[in-house]
Amino acid sequence: MYDLKLTHASLRLARKTAAGFSVSQEGKLLCSVIEDGIEKCKVVPVVSGSEKVLGFSILADAMPDRTTGVEVVTVPTSGALEIDLRANLLVTARTRAVTAGGLVLTIDETFAGAPANDSVKVDLATGRMKFHADEAGATVTVTYLRLLSASEALQLFGARHVNNQALHAIFGELELGTGYVELHTDQFNSALDYSGAVALTLGDDGIITQGGAGPVLNALVIAVPSSDSPRLGIRARFMP
């Protein structure tokens, strides 16, 4: 999903989706492919570095099944040193925890036992976090990707208009934003830090990330995810 109020594109194009591909989420990066002699688009499941990014997905019939969140929590000063995030059903390898002092805690997704120094244990199913004694009383910013139930998605993002439902699946066509773009999206690797001068790349499944095998994007960060706005903001040029 992307923020409608903060996202703008100089061009909005309609494109057929490539055979065998569908797009389930808005705000994903789409790649160009020539098929049947014309340009079509697709989300690349595993990037190779040869992809040509065309723009980001705009879907009138999409209902998100996951989204990002950012919470600022305070670790207890005694007892089990555990806190519960507002979210549950966290996605593996997509959580980041940083203390107010700038210490990046290692995420341990095995909740049993005691956390090691400079680490935090996370129960992905429940959203419970268990901290080391060194973090007692600390303020910690937690960024994560979480799965959404159908009812949660409806509550957060509203129902799709009845006349738009299943358009993408039936006609195999979608709209995309391209050209000069400002995009505030939850389709990014939430385990990484975007606060510095980072090179953004295309990640697997159409997400924005850093490093990896995907091509470097002609883009820069304009908004770091926060508890007020948990989406990554970028300014980009997707057309050659």
C-alpha positions in Angstrom: 0.0 0.0 0.0 1.1 3.6 -0.6 0.1 6.9 0.9 -2.3 8.5 -1.6 -1.8 12.0 -0.1 2.0 11.9 -0.4 2.5 9.9 -3.5 2.7 11.6 -7.0 3.8 10.5 -10.4 4.2 12.6 -13.6 2.8 9.7 -15.7 0.1 7.1 -15.0 0.0 4.3 -17.6 -2.1 1.2 -18.2 -0.1 -2.0 -18.9 -1.0 -5.6 -19.4 0.6 -8.0 -16.9 3.0 -10.6 -18.3 1.7 -14.1 -18.7 1.8 -16.1 -15.4 2.2 -13.0 -13.2 -0.2 -11.2 -11.0 0.3 -8.2 -8.7 -1.3 -8.4 -5.2 -0.2 -5.2 -3.6 -0.1 -1.5 -4.4 3.2 0.3 -4.2 5.3 -2.6 -5.5 8.0 -1.9 -8.1 7.0 -3.2 -11.5 9.5 -4.3 -14.2 9.2 -3.9 -18.0 9.2 -7.0 -20.2 8.4 -7.4 -24.0 5.9 -10.0 -24.6 3.8 -10.6 -27.8 5.7 -7.7 -29.3 4.5 -5.1 -26.7 5.6 -3.9 -23.3 4.0 -5.6 -20.4 4.8 -5.4 -16.7 5.5 -7.9 -13.9 6.7 -8.2 -10.3 10.0 -10.1 -10.3 10.0 -12.8 -7.6 13.8 -13.2 -7.6 15.9 -10.3 -9.0 19.0 -10.9 -11.1 20.2 -7.3 -11.8 19.1 -7.1 -15.4 15.6 -5.8 -14.6 14.3 -2.5 -16.0 12.1 -0.8 -13.4 9.0 0.7 -15.0 7.1 2.2 -12.0 5.0 1.3 -9.1 1.7 -0.6 -9.0 -1.7 1.2 -8.7 -4.5 -1.3 -8.1 -8.2 -0.4 -7.8 -9.0 -3.9 -6.7 -6.1 -4.6 -4.2 -6.7 -5.4 -0.6 -3.4 -5.4 1.3 -2.5 -8.6 3.2 0.6 -7.1 4.9 1.9 -3.7 6.0 4.7 -2.1 7.9 4.6 -0.6 11.4 6.9 1.5 13.6 6.5 1.6 17.4 8.5 3.3 20.1 8.5 1.1 23.2 9.9 1.4 26.7 11.6 -1.6 28.2 10.5 -2.4 31.8 13.1 -1.8 34.5 12.3 -5.1 36.4 10.7 -8.5 36.0 10.9 -10.4 32.7 11.8 -7.3 30.6 9.1 -8.2 28.0 6.8 -5.9 26.0 4.0 -6.6 23.6 3.8 -4.8 20.3 0.4 -3.6 19.0 0.9 -6.0 16.1 1.2 -9.7 15.8 2.0 -12.1 12.9 5.3 -10.5 12.1 7.2 -11.6 9.0 10.5 -13.3 9.5 13.7 -11.4 8.9 11.8 -8.1 8.6 12.1 -6.6 12.1 14.6 -3.9 13.2 15.1 -2.6 16.8 17.2 0.4 17.7 17.7 2.0 21.1 17.5 5.7 21.6 21.3 5.6 22.0 21.7 4.2 18.5 22.4 0.6 19.4 21.0 -1.8 16.8 19.8 -4.9 18.5 20.3 -8.3 16.9 16.9 -9.9 16.3 16.5 -13.4 17.6 13.3 -15.1 16.4 13.6 -18.0 18.8 11.7 -16.7 21.8 12.6 -19.4 24.3 15.5 -18.8 26.7 17.3 -15.6 27.7 18.4 -13.0 25.1 22.1 -12.6 24.5 23.8 -9.2 25.1 22.9 -6.6 22.5 20.0 -8.8 21.2 16.2 -9.0 21.6 14.1 -12.1 21.3 10.9 -11.8 19.2 7.9 -14.0 19.1 6.7 -13.5 15.5 3.2 -15.0 16.1 2.3 -12.8 19.1 4.5 -9.7 18.7 6.1 -10.2 22.2 9.7 -9.0 22.6 12.1 -10.1 25.4 15.1 -7.8 26.2 18.5 -8.3 27.8 19.1 -6.8 31.2 21.4 -4.1 29.6 18.3 -2.6 27.9 16.2 -2.2 31.1 14.4 1.1 31.0 15.6 1.8 27.4 13.5 3.4 24.7 13.5 1.3 21.6 12.2 2.0 18.1 10.9 -1.2 16.5 10.2 -1.3 12.7 8.5 -4.4 11.3 6.4 -6.0 8.6 3.2 -7.7 9.7 0.6 -9.9 8.1 -3.0 -8.7 8.0 -6.2 -10.6 8.4 -9.1 -9.8 6.0 -10.9 -7.9 8.8 -7.8 -5.9 9.8 -7.1 -4.9 6.2 -10.7 -3.8 5.8 -10.6 -1.8 9.0 -7.3 -0.1 8.1 -7.7 0.5 4.3 -11.4 0.3 3.6 -13.3 -1.8 1.0 -12.6 -1.7 -2.7 -15.4 -0.2 -4.7 -17.7 -2.9 -5.9 -17.3 -1.9 -9.6 -13.5 -2.3 -9.3 -13.3 -5.7 -7.6 -11.4 -8.3 -9.6 -10.6 -5.9 -12.5 -6.9 -6.8 -12.4 -7.6 -10.6 -12.3 -10.2 -10.5 -15.0 -8.6 -8.2 -17.6 -4.9 -8.8 -16.8 -4.2 -5.1 -16.8 -3.2 -2.6 -14.2 -2.3 1.0 -13.8 1.2 2.1 -12.8 2.8 5.4 -11.7 6.0 6.3 -13.5 8.2 9.1 -14.8 9.2 11.5 -12.0 7.8 10.0 -8.8 7.5 10.6 -5.1 6.4 7.4 -3.5 5.6 6.7 0.1 5.2 2.9 0.3 5.1 0.0 2.7 6.8 -2.3 0.1 10.3 -2.0 1.5 12.7 -4.2 3.5 11.8 -3.0 7.0 14.8 -4.7 8.6 17.2 -2.1 7.2 18.2 1.5 8.1 17.3 4.2 5.6 18.4 7.2 7.6 21.8 7.7 5.9 22.8 8.4 2.3 21.9 4.9 1.1 21.8 3.4 -2.4 18.4 1.9 -3.0 18.0 -1.2 -5.0 15.2 -3.4 -6.4 14.5 -6.4 -4.1 12.8 -9.7 -4.6 9.0 -9.5 -5.1 9.0 -5.8 -6.1 10.2 -4.3 -2.8 12.7 -1.5 -2.2 15.8 -2.6 -0.4 19.6 -2.0 -0.2 22.3 -4.2 -1.7 21.5 -7.6 -3.1 21.4 -8.7 -6.7 18.8 -6.2 -8.0 19.6 -3.0 -10.0 20.3 0.2 -8.3 17.3 2.6 -8.4 17.6 6.2 -9.6 16.1 7.2 -6.3 16.8 8.8 -2.9 15.1 8.7 0.4 12.9 11.6 1.3 11.1 10.2 4.4 12.4 7.6 6.9 9.7 5.3 8.4 8.6 6.5 11.8 5.8 5.9 14.3 3.9 8.8 12.8 4.3 7.5 9.2 5.6 3.9 8.9 6.1 4.1 5.1 9.4 4.7 3.2 9.3 7.9 1.1 11.5 8.1 -2.0 11.9 10.4 -4.9 12.7 8.6 -8.1 12.9 8.7 -11.9 11.7 5.5 -13.5 11.7 6.5 -17.2 15.0 6.6 -19.2 
